[in-house]
Amino acid sequence: MAGIILVLIIIAIVTVFSVQNAAPVVVSFLSWKFESSLAIVIFLSVLSGIIIGAVITSLSRMRRSKLQKV
């Protein structure tokens, strides 16, 4: 439960920060270049970090659970 509350607080802080920094920026990744709002870039970066962290945590828990059963 505490983890969910922490994630919601982080999302709220990032959302407020993103809205206050809404200037357009050029994003380049490998050979891609596009212009987007800084708010969208920040929000998507944090969201992808949360998703990657959740996947890694889930995989680690599943692996640990399998090892304990053996």
PDB file of N, CA, C and O in Angstrom, chain B, residues numbered from 101:
ATOM      1  N   MET B 101       0.817  -1.188   0.000  1.00  0.00           N
ATOM      2  CA  MET B 101       0.000   0.000   0.000  1.00  0.00           C
ATOM      3  C   MET B 101       0.864   1.257   0.000  1.00  0.00           C
ATOM      4  O   MET B 101       0.560   2.237  -0.681  1.00  0.00           O
ATOM      5  N   ALA B 102       1.955   1.212   0.782  1.00  0.00           N
ATOM      6  CA  ALA B 102       2.846   2.374   0.839  1.00  0.00           C
ATOM      7  C   ALA B 102       3.510   2.615  -0.515  1.00  0.00           C
ATOM      8  O   ALA B 102       3.759   3.760  -0.892  1.00  0.00           O
ATOM      9  N   GLY B 103       3.797   1.539  -1.243  1.00  0.00           N
ATOM     10  CA  GLY B 103       4.406   1.676  -2.560  1.00  0.00           C
ATOM     11  C   GLY B 103       3.496   2.386  -3.540  1.00  0.00           C
ATOM     12  O   GLY B 103       3.949   3.210  -4.334  1.00  0.00           O
ATOM     13  N   ILE B 104       2.209   2.066  -3.485  1.00  0.00           N
ATOM     14  CA  ILE B 104       1.242   2.713  -4.377  1.00  0.00           C
ATOM     15  C   ILE B 104       1.137   4.195  -4.053  1.00  0.00           C
ATOM     16  O   ILE B 104       1.083   5.027  -4.958  1.00  0.00           O
ATOM     17  N   ILE B 105       1.108   4.525  -2.778  1.00  0.00           N
ATOM     18  CA  ILE B 105       1.028   5.929  -2.375  1.00  0.00           C
ATOM     19  C   ILE B 105       2.275   6.678  -2.831  1.00  0.00           C
ATOM     20  O   ILE B 105       2.178   7.807  -3.312  1.00  0.00           O
ATOM     21  N   LEU B 106       3.439   6.063  -2.684  1.00  0.00           N
ATOM     22  CA  LEU B 106       4.686   6.683  -3.119  1.00  0.00           C
ATOM     23  C   LEU B 106       4.678   6.937  -4.627  1.00  0.00           C
ATOM     24  O   LEU B 106       5.084   8.007  -5.081  1.00  0.00           O
ATOM     25  N   VAL B 107       4.221   5.960  -5.396  1.00  0.00           N
ATOM     26  CA  VAL B 107       4.152   6.120  -6.855  1.00  0.00           C
ATOM     27  C   VAL B 107       3.196   7.241  -7.217  1.00  0.00           C
ATOM     28  O   VAL B 107       3.499   8.033  -8.110  1.00  0.00           O
ATOM     29  N   LEU B 108       2.054   7.334  -6.556  1.00  0.00           N
ATOM     30  CA  LEU B 108       1.091   8.399  -6.838  1.00  0.00           C
ATOM     31  C   LEU B 108       1.667   9.777  -6.501  1.00  0.00           C
ATOM     32  O   LEU B 108       1.435  10.740  -7.231  1.00  0.00           O
ATOM     33  N   ILE B 109       2.411   9.873  -5.407  1.00  0.00           N
ATOM     34  CA  ILE B 109       3.042  11.147  -5.039  1.00  0.00           C
ATOM     35  C   ILE B 109       4.076  11.534  -6.079  1.00  0.00           C
ATOM     36  O   ILE B 109       4.140  12.697  -6.477  1.00  0.00           O
ATOM     37  N   ILE B 110       4.889  10.586  -6.528  1.00  0.00           N
ATOM     38  CA  ILE B 110       5.903  10.875  -7.547  1.00  0.00           C
ATOM     39  C   ILE B 110       5.241  11.321  -8.844  1.00  0.00           C
ATOM     40  O   ILE B 110       5.701  12.273  -9.474  1.00  0.00           O
ATOM     41  N   ILE B 111       4.172  10.649  -9.249  1.00  0.00           N
ATOM     42  CA  ILE B 111       3.470  11.036 -10.473  1.00  0.00           C
ATOM     43  C   ILE B 111       2.884  12.438 -10.339  1.00  0.00           C
ATOM     44  O   ILE B 111       2.929  13.221 -11.289  1.00  0.00           O
ATOM     45  N   ALA B 112       2.339  12.760  -9.177  1.00  0.00           N
ATOM     46  CA  ALA B 112       1.785  14.098  -8.965  1.00  0.00           C
ATOM     47  C   ALA B 112       2.874  15.163  -9.052  1.00  0.00           C
ATOM     48  O   ALA B 112       2.675  16.205  -9.677  1.00  0.00           O
ATOM     49  N   ILE B 113       4.015  14.909  -8.433  1.00  0.00           N
ATOM     50  CA  ILE B 113       5.123  15.877  -8.471  1.00  0.00           C
ATOM     51  C   ILE B 113       5.634  16.055  -9.899  1.00  0.00           C
ATOM     52  O   ILE B 113       5.872  17.178 -10.341  1.00  0.00           O
ATOM     53  N   VAL B 114       5.800  14.959 -10.609  1.00  0.00           N
ATOM     54  CA  VAL B 114       6.281  15.044 -11.989  1.00  0.00           C
ATOM     55  C   VAL B 114       5.268  15.767 -12.871  1.00  0.00           C
ATOM     56  O   VAL B 114       5.651  16.535 -13.753  1.00  0.00           O
ATOM     57  N   THR B 115       3.985  15.526 -12.639  1.00  0.00           N
ATOM     58  CA  THR B 115       2.959  16.199 -13.429  1.00  0.00           C
ATOM     59  C   THR B 115       3.005  17.706 -13.217  1.00  0.00           C
ATOM     60  O   THR B 115       2.960  18.467 -14.183  1.00  0.00           O
ATOM     61  N   VAL B 116       3.093  18.145 -11.970  1.00  0.00           N
ATOM     62  CA  VAL B 116       3.168  19.580 -11.677  1.00  0.00           C
ATOM     63  C   VAL B 116       4.431  20.172 -12.294  1.00  0.00           C
ATOM     64  O   VAL B 116       4.380  21.242 -12.900  1.00  0.00           O
ATOM     65  N   PHE B 117       5.559  19.488 -12.144  1.00  0.00           N
ATOM     66  CA  PHE B 117       6.820  19.959 -12.717  1.00  0.00           C
ATOM     67  C   PHE B 117       6.728  20.055 -14.236  1.00  0.00           C
ATOM     68  O   PHE B 117       7.211  21.015 -14.836  1.00  0.00           O
ATOM     69  N   SER B 118       6.110  19.061 -14.846  1.00  0.00           N
ATOM     70  CA  SER B 118       5.992  19.029 -16.302  1.00  0.00           C
ATOM     71  C   SER B 118       5.129  20.167 -16.824  1.00  0.00           C
ATOM     72  O   SER B 118       5.470  20.802 -17.822  1.00  0.00           O
ATOM     73  N   VAL B 119       4.025  20.423 -16.161  1.00  0.00           N
ATOM     74  CA  VAL B 119       3.121  21.482 -16.612  1.00  0.00           C
ATOM     75  C   VAL B 119       3.793  22.849 -16.509  1.00  0.00           C
ATOM     76  O   VAL B 119       3.541  23.727 -17.334  1.00  0.00           O
ATOM     77  N   GLN B 120       4.636  23.032 -15.511  1.00  0.00           N
ATOM     78  CA  GLN B 120       5.325  24.307 -15.354  1.00  0.00           C
ATOM     79  C   GLN B 120       6.463  24.471 -16.357  1.00  0.00           C
ATOM     80  O   GLN B 120       6.954  25.586 -16.536  1.00  0.00           O
ATOM     81  N   ASN B 121       6.893  23.411 -17.008  1.00  0.00           N
ATOM     82  CA  ASN B 121       7.976  23.448 -17.986  1.00  0.00           C
ATOM     83  C   ASN B 121       7.461  22.950 -19.336  1.00  0.00           C
ATOM     84  O   ASN B 121       7.893  21.909 -19.831  1.00  0.00           O
ATOM     85  N   ALA B 122       6.541  23.700 -19.920  1.00  0.00           N
ATOM     86  CA  ALA B 122       5.856  23.254 -21.130  1.00  0.00           C
ATOM     87  C   ALA B 122       6.473  23.812 -22.416  1.00  0.00           C
ATOM     88  O   ALA B 122       5.822  23.780 -23.461  1.00  0.00           O
ATOM     89  N   ALA B 123       7.687  24.314 -22.371  1.00  0.00           N
ATOM     90  CA  ALA B 123       8.320  24.875 -23.564  1.00  0.00           C
ATOM     91  C   ALA B 123       8.613  23.772 -24.586  1.00  0.00           C
ATOM     92  O   ALA B 123       8.896  22.634 -24.212  1.00  0.00           O
ATOM     93  N   PRO B 124       8.544  24.114 -25.875  1.00  0.00           N
ATOM     94  CA  PRO B 124       8.865  23.102 -26.892  1.00  0.00           C
ATOM     95  C   PRO B 124      10.373  22.812 -26.918  1.00  0.00           C
ATOM     96  O   PRO B 124      11.192  23.721 -26.782  1.00  0.00           O
ATOM     97  N   VAL B 125      10.719  21.548 -27.092  1.00  0.00           N
ATOM     98  CA  VAL B 125      12.115  21.137 -27.172  1.00  0.00           C
ATOM     99  C   VAL B 125      12.283  20.176 -28.344  1.00  0.00           C
ATOM    100  O   VAL B 125      11.333  19.520 -28.771  1.00  0.00           O
ATOM    101  N   VAL B 126      13.504  20.107 -28.852  1.00  0.00           N
ATOM    102  CA  VAL B 126      13.819  19.153 -29.906  1.00  0.00           C
ATOM    103  C   VAL B 126      14.429  17.922 -29.252  1.00  0.00           C
ATOM    104  O   VAL B 126      15.407  18.018 -28.511  1.00  0.00           O
ATOM    105  N   VAL B 127      13.849  16.782 -29.531  1.00  0.00           N
ATOM    106  CA  VAL B 127      14.329  15.520 -28.973  1.00  0.00           C
ATOM    107  C   VAL B 127      14.989  14.740 -30.093  1.00  0.00           C
ATOM    108  O   VAL B 127      14.388  14.525 -31.146  1.00  0.00           O
ATOM    109  N   SER B 128      16.233  14.312 -29.867  1.00  0.00           N
ATOM    110  CA  SER B 128      16.911  13.487 -30.862  1.00  0.00           C
ATOM    111  C   SER B 128      17.344  12.188 -30.208  1.00  0.00           C
ATOM    112  O   SER B 128      17.940  12.177 -29.131  1.00  0.00           O
ATOM    113  N   PHE B 129      17.028  11.099 -30.884  1.00  0.00           N
ATOM    114  CA  PHE B 129      17.379   9.767 -30.399  1.00  0.00           C
ATOM    115  C   PHE B 129      17.815   8.953 -31.596  1.00  0.00           C
ATOM    116  O   PHE B 129      17.032   8.692 -32.509  1.00  0.00           O
ATOM    117  N   LEU B 130      19.093   8.551 -31.581  1.00  0.00           N
ATOM    118  CA  LEU B 130      19.703   7.866 -32.713  1.00  0.00           C
ATOM    119  C   LEU B 130      19.505   8.710 -33.969  1.00  0.00           C
ATOM    120  O   LEU B 130      20.076   9.796 -34.062  1.00  0.00           O
ATOM    121  N   SER B 131      18.724   8.251 -34.925  1.00  0.00           N
ATOM    122  CA  SER B 131      18.535   9.049 -36.140  1.00  0.00           C
ATOM    123  C   SER B 131      17.194   9.785 -36.142  1.00  0.00           C
ATOM    124  O   SER B 131      16.880  10.484 -37.105  1.00  0.00           O
ATOM    125  N   TRP B 132      16.400   9.638 -35.079  1.00  0.00           N
ATOM    126  CA  TRP B 132      15.108  10.317 -35.004  1.00  0.00           C
ATOM    127  C   TRP B 132      15.286  11.695 -34.403  1.00  0.00           C
ATOM    128  O   TRP B 132      16.070  11.879 -33.472  1.00  0.00           O
ATOM    129  N   LYS B 133      14.558  12.664 -34.936  1.00  0.00           N
ATOM    130  CA  LYS B 133      14.506  14.008 -34.364  1.00  0.00           C
ATOM    131  C   LYS B 133      13.069  14.497 -34.467  1.00  0.00           C
ATOM    132  O   LYS B 133      12.456  14.441 -35.533  1.00  0.00           O
ATOM    133  N   PHE B 134      12.543  14.973 -33.355  1.00  0.00           N
ATOM    134  CA  PHE B 134      11.205  15.537 -33.377  1.00  0.00           C
ATOM    135  C   PHE B 134      11.088  16.608 -32.303  1.00  0.00           C
ATOM    136  O   PHE B 134      11.855  16.635 -31.341  1.00  0.00           O
ATOM    137  N   GLU B 135      10.113  17.489 -32.490  1.00  0.00           N
ATOM    138  CA  GLU B 135       9.882  18.559 -31.533  1.00  0.00           C
ATOM    139  C   GLU B 135       8.634  18.226 -30.725  1.00  0.00           C
ATOM    140  O   GLU B 135       7.609  17.818 -31.272  1.00  0.00           O
ATOM    141  N   SER B 136       8.743  18.406 -29.427  1.00  0.00           N
ATOM    142  CA  SER B 136       7.634  18.080 -28.542  1.00  0.00           C
ATOM    143  C   SER B 136       7.686  19.005 -27.329  1.00  0.00           C
ATOM    144  O   SER B 136       8.684  19.685 -27.091  1.00  0.00           O
ATOM    145  N   SER B 137       6.616  19.016 -26.586  1.00  0.00           N
ATOM    146  CA  SER B 137       6.564  19.787 -25.353  1.00  0.00           C
ATOM    147  C   SER B 137       7.463  19.122 -24.311  1.00  0.00           C
ATOM    148  O   SER B 137       7.493  17.896 -24.200  1.00  0.00           O
ATOM    149  N   LEU B 138       8.182  19.922 -23.562  1.00  0.00           N
ATOM    150  CA  LEU B 138       9.048  19.392 -22.507  1.00  0.00           C
ATOM    151  C   LEU B 138       8.219  18.630 -21.470  1.00  0.00           C
ATOM    152  O   LEU B 138       8.693  17.652 -20.892  1.00  0.00           O
ATOM    153  N   ALA B 139       6.997  19.074 -21.240  1.00  0.00           N
ATOM    154  CA  ALA B 139       6.124  18.396 -20.288  1.00  0.00           C
ATOM    155  C   ALA B 139       5.871  16.955 -20.719  1.00  0.00           C
ATOM    156  O   ALA B 139       5.914  16.042 -19.894  1.00  0.00           O
ATOM    157  N   ILE B 140       5.611  16.753 -21.987  1.00  0.00           N
ATOM    158  CA  ILE B 140       5.352  15.400 -22.490  1.00  0.00           C
ATOM    159  C   ILE B 140       6.605  14.548 -22.397  1.00  0.00           C
ATOM    160  O   ILE B 140       6.535  13.379 -22.017  1.00  0.00           O
ATOM    161  N   VAL B 141       7.746  15.119 -22.739  1.00  0.00           N
ATOM    162  CA  VAL B 141       9.006  14.374 -22.687  1.00  0.00           C
ATOM    163  C   VAL B 141       9.318  13.948 -21.255  1.00  0.00           C
ATOM    164  O   VAL B 141       9.690  12.798 -21.021  1.00  0.00           O
ATOM    165  N   ILE B 142       9.171  14.851 -20.307  1.00  0.00           N
ATOM    166  CA  ILE B 142       9.445  14.529 -18.903  1.00  0.00           C
ATOM    167  C   ILE B 142       8.481  13.468 -18.405  1.00  0.00           C
ATOM    168  O   ILE B 142       8.895  12.492 -17.779  1.00  0.00           O
ATOM    169  N   PHE B 143       7.196  13.655 -18.680  1.00  0.00           N
ATOM    170  CA  PHE B 143       6.192  12.721 -18.196  1.00  0.00           C
ATOM    171  C   PHE B 143       6.404  11.323 -18.776  1.00  0.00           C
ATOM    172  O   PHE B 143       6.321  10.334 -18.048  1.00  0.00           O
ATOM    173  N   LEU B 144       6.673  11.233 -20.068  1.00  0.00           N
ATOM    174  CA  LEU B 144       6.888   9.927 -20.694  1.00  0.00           C
ATOM    175  C   LEU B 144       8.173   9.266 -20.199  1.00  0.00           C
ATOM    176  O   LEU B 144       8.233   8.043 -20.075  1.00  0.00           O
ATOM    177  N   SER B 145       9.191  10.064 -19.919  1.00  0.00           N
ATOM    178  CA  SER B 145      10.444   9.511 -19.388  1.00  0.00           C
ATOM    179  C   SER B 145      10.235   8.904 -18.006  1.00  0.00           C
ATOM    180  O   SER B 145      10.702   7.799 -17.732  1.00  0.00           O
ATOM    181  N   VAL B 146       9.536   9.623 -17.141  1.00  0.00           N
ATOM    182  CA  VAL B 146       9.274   9.103 -15.802  1.00  0.00           C
ATOM    183  C   VAL B 146       8.358   7.884 -15.872  1.00  0.00           C
ATOM    184  O   VAL B 146       8.574   6.901 -15.163  1.00  0.00           O
ATOM    185  N   LEU B 147       7.340   7.946 -16.720  1.00  0.00           N
ATOM    186  CA  LEU B 147       6.422   6.825 -16.859  1.00  0.00           C
ATOM    187  C   LEU B 147       7.143   5.574 -17.353  1.00  0.00           C
ATOM    188  O   LEU B 147       6.897   4.475 -16.857  1.00  0.00           O
ATOM    189  N   SER B 148       8.034   5.742 -18.331  1.00  0.00           N
ATOM    190  CA  SER B 148       8.776   4.575 -18.810  1.00  0.00           C
ATOM    191  C   SER B 148       9.719   4.044 -17.731  1.00  0.00           C
ATOM    192  O   SER B 148       9.913   2.833 -17.633  1.00  0.00           O
ATOM    193  N   GLY B 149      10.296   4.908 -16.935  1.00  0.00           N
ATOM    194  CA  GLY B 149      11.143   4.468 -15.824  1.00  0.00           C
ATOM    195  C   GLY B 149      10.367   3.681 -14.788  1.00  0.00           C
ATOM    196  O   GLY B 149      10.855   2.677 -14.269  1.00  0.00           O
ATOM    197  N   ILE B 150       9.152   4.136 -14.483  1.00  0.00           N
ATOM    198  CA  ILE B 150       8.309   3.422 -13.526  1.00  0.00           C
ATOM    199  C   ILE B 150       7.931   2.052 -14.075  1.00  0.00           C
ATOM    200  O   ILE B 150       7.954   1.060 -13.346  1.00  0.00           O
ATOM    201  N   ILE B 151       7.587   1.997 -15.346  1.00  0.00           N
ATOM    202  CA  ILE B 151       7.205   0.717 -15.956  1.00  0.00           C
ATOM    203  C   ILE B 151       8.384  -0.243 -15.973  1.00  0.00           C
ATOM    204  O   ILE B 151       8.232  -1.415 -15.630  1.00  0.00           O
ATOM    205  N   ILE B 152       9.558   0.239 -16.366  1.00  0.00           N
ATOM    206  CA  ILE B 152      10.748  -0.618 -16.398  1.00  0.00           C
ATOM    207  C   ILE B 152      11.087  -1.102 -14.989  1.00  0.00           C
ATOM    208  O   ILE B 152      11.432  -2.269 -14.805  1.00  0.00           O
ATOM    209  N   GLY B 153      10.995  -0.227 -14.005  1.00  0.00           N
ATOM    210  CA  GLY B 153      11.257  -0.621 -12.626  1.00  0.00           C
ATOM    211  C   GLY B 153      10.271  -1.660 -12.127  1.00  0.00           C
ATOM    212  O   GLY B 153      10.658  -2.593 -11.424  1.00  0.00           O
ATOM    213  N   ALA B 154       9.001  -1.510 -12.482  1.00  0.00           N
ATOM    214  CA  ALA B 154       7.983  -2.475 -12.069  1.00  0.00           C
ATOM    215  C   ALA B 154       8.224  -3.837 -12.714  1.00  0.00           C
ATOM    216  O   ALA B 154       8.058  -4.871 -12.067  1.00  0.00           O
ATOM    217  N   VAL B 155       8.612  -3.839 -13.983  1.00  0.00           N
ATOM    218  CA  VAL B 155       8.880  -5.107 -14.678  1.00  0.00           C
ATOM    219  C   VAL B 155      10.080  -5.810 -14.050  1.00  0.00           C
ATOM    220  O   VAL B 155      10.034  -7.015 -13.801  1.00  0.00           O
ATOM    221  N   ILE B 156      11.141  -5.071 -13.795  1.00  0.00           N
ATOM    222  CA  ILE B 156      12.340  -5.666 -13.193  1.00  0.00           C
ATOM    223  C   ILE B 156      12.032  -6.200 -11.800  1.00  0.00           C
ATOM    224  O   ILE B 156      12.488  -7.284 -11.436  1.00  0.00           O
ATOM    225  N   THR B 157      11.260  -5.445 -11.015  1.00  0.00           N
ATOM    226  CA  THR B 157      10.882  -5.900  -9.679  1.00  0.00           C
ATOM    227  C   THR B 157      10.035  -7.160  -9.749  1.00  0.00           C
ATOM    228  O   THR B 157      10.233  -8.092  -8.969  1.00  0.00           O
ATOM    229  N   SER B 158       9.096  -7.188 -10.678  1.00  0.00           N
ATOM    230  CA  SER B 158       8.237  -8.371 -10.822  1.00  0.00           C
ATOM    231  C   SER B 158       9.044  -9.597 -11.222  1.00  0.00           C
ATOM    232  O   SER B 158       8.843 -10.680 -10.673  1.00  0.00           O
ATOM    233  N   LEU B 159       9.949  -9.434 -12.167  1.00  0.00           N
ATOM    234  CA  LEU B 159      10.790 -10.550 -12.586  1.00  0.00           C
ATOM    235  C   LEU B 159      11.663 -11.048 -11.446  1.00  0.00           C
ATOM    236  O   LEU B 159      11.849 -12.254 -11.278  1.00  0.00           O
ATOM    237  N   SER B 160      12.194 -10.122 -10.669  1.00  0.00           N
ATOM    238  CA  SER B 160      13.029 -10.500  -9.532  1.00  0.00           C
ATOM    239  C   SER B 160      12.222 -11.269  -8.487  1.00  0.00           C
ATOM    240  O   SER B 160      12.700 -12.260  -7.934  1.00  0.00           O
ATOM    241  N   ARG B 161      11.005 -10.813  -8.220  1.00  0.00           N
ATOM    242  CA  ARG B 161      10.156 -11.500  -7.247  1.00  0.00           C
ATOM    243  C   ARG B 161       9.769 -12.889  -7.735  1.00  0.00           C
ATOM    244  O   ARG B 161       9.760 -13.839  -6.952  1.00  0.00           O
ATOM    245  N   MET B 162       9.451 -13.017  -9.013  1.00  0.00           N
ATOM    246  CA  MET B 162       9.096 -14.324  -9.559  1.00  0.00           C
ATOM    247  C   MET B 162      10.278 -15.280  -9.486  1.00  0.00           C
ATOM    248  O   MET B 162      10.114 -16.457  -9.165  1.00  0.00           O
ATOM    249  N   ARG B 163      11.471 -14.771  -9.784  1.00  0.00           N
ATOM    250  CA  ARG B 163      12.677 -15.604  -9.736  1.00  0.00           C
ATOM    251  C   ARG B 163      12.955 -16.056  -8.303  1.00  0.00           C
ATOM    252  O   ARG B 163      13.275 -17.220  -8.062  1.00  0.00           O
ATOM    253  N   ARG B 164      12.830 -15.132  -7.363  1.00  0.00           N
ATOM    254  CA  ARG B 164      13.057 -15.455  -5.957  1.00  0.00           C
ATOM    255  C   ARG B 164      12.015 -16.455  -5.469  1.00  0.00           C
ATOM    256  O   ARG B 164      12.339 -17.354  -4.692  1.00  0.00           O
ATOM    257  N   SER B 165      10.785 -16.313  -5.907  1.00  0.00           N
ATOM    258  CA  SER B 165       9.712 -17.232  -5.526  1.00  0.00           C
ATOM    259  C   SER B 165       9.994 -18.641  -6.062  1.00  0.00           C
ATOM    260  O   SER B 165       9.763 -19.630  -5.366  1.00  0.00           O
ATOM    261  N   LYS B 166      10.491 -18.725  -7.294  1.00  0.00           N
ATOM    262  CA  LYS B 166      10.831 -20.029  -7.882  1.00  0.00           C
ATOM    263  C   LYS B 166      11.964 -20.684  -7.121  1.00  0.00           C
ATOM    264  O   LYS B 166      11.929 -21.894  -6.894  1.00  0.00           O
ATOM    265  N   LEU B 167      12.960 -19.928  -6.724  1.00  0.00           N
ATOM    266  CA  LEU B 167      14.100 -20.491  -6.011  1.00  0.00           C
ATOM    267  C   LEU B 167      13.710 -21.002  -4.628  1.00  0.00           C
ATOM    268  O   LEU B 167      14.270 -21.988  -4.149  1.00  0.00           O
ATOM    269  N   GLN B 168      12.751 -20.337  -3.984  1.00  0.00           N
ATOM    270  CA  GLN B 168      12.333 -20.758  -2.664  1.00  0.00           C
ATOM    271  C   GLN B 168      11.509 -22.035  -2.704  1.00  0.00           C
ATOM    272  O   GLN B 168      11.507 -22.801  -1.740  1.00  0.00           O
ATOM    273  N   LYS B 169      10.808 -22.274  -3.813  1.00  0.00           N
ATOM    274  CA  LYS B 169       9.994 -23.469  -3.933  1.00  0.00           C
ATOM    275  C   LYS B 169      10.824 -24.723  -4.174  1.00  0.00           C
ATOM    276  O   LYS B 169      10.381 -25.828  -3.861  1.00  0.00           O
ATOM    277  N   VAL B 170      12.009 -24.563  -4.721  1.00  0.00           N
ATOM    278  CA  VAL B 170      12.857 -25.716  -5.045  1.00  0.00           C
ATOM    279  C   VAL B 170      13.568 -26.250  -3.868  1.00  0.00           C
ATOM    280  O   VAL B 170      14.318 -27.219  -3.986  1.00  0.00           O
TER     281      VAL B 170
END
